[in-house]
C-alpha cells in the first residue's frame, strides 16, 4: 500500500534531519571529527530517504492508475 511507502520515506527524512542537527551541534562545539561522522550518517539517511520517496511515488502512481481503471 502506498501509505506504508510514504511513511518509510518520512522516517528516513526524520533520521537524516536528526543526524544533521547532531552534526551541527558537534561542529558548533568544535568537535569536527564527530560532526563529520554525523554528517556522513545524515548523507546516508538522506540517500535512503530519496530512494524511499522515489519508491513511494512509483507505488502511488501504480496504485492511482489501477484505481482509475476500476472506475
N, C-alpha and C positions, 0 to 999 in steps of 0.2 A: 504494500500500500504506500502511496506517495508520502503520506504524513510521516511515517517512520523514517523515510529517507531524509526528509527536511529536518526532522528532529536530530538525526545523527549529524547532519551538516552543522546545525546550530550548536551542538555540543562541541564540535571541533573548533568552531569560531570562538566559543567562550574559552576553551582551553588556550587558544592562541592569544586571545586578549589578555588572559591572566598571565601568561608567560611574558608578554610584552610589558605589562605593569611591573612584574617582579624584576625583569631585566632593567627597566628604567630606574627602579629603586636602588638596585645594586650599583648601577652606573653613577647615580647621584651621590652615593656613599664612597665612590672611588674604587669600588670592588669590581674592576673591569673584567677580570677573569670569570667571576661568577656571572656577571652581567652578560658576557659573551655567550656563556653556556645557555643561559635562559633565552637569549636572542636566537640562538641556534634551534632551541626547542620550539620557540614561537614560530620560526620559519617552517619547521616540520609540521606543526599543527596547522599552520596556515595552508600548506600544500595539501594536507589531508582534508581540510575544510573545503578547499576549492574543488578537489576531486569529488567529495561527497555532495557538494552543491550541484556539480555537473550531472552526477548520477541521479540526484533528486529531480532535477529539471527533466532529464530524459524519461524518468518514470512518470512524471506528471504529464508530459506530452503524450506518452503511450496511453496512460490512463484516460486522459481527456479525449483522445482520438477514439478509443474503444467505447467510451461513454457516448460519444457523438454518433457512433454507428448504431447504437442500440435505440437511439431516439428517432 
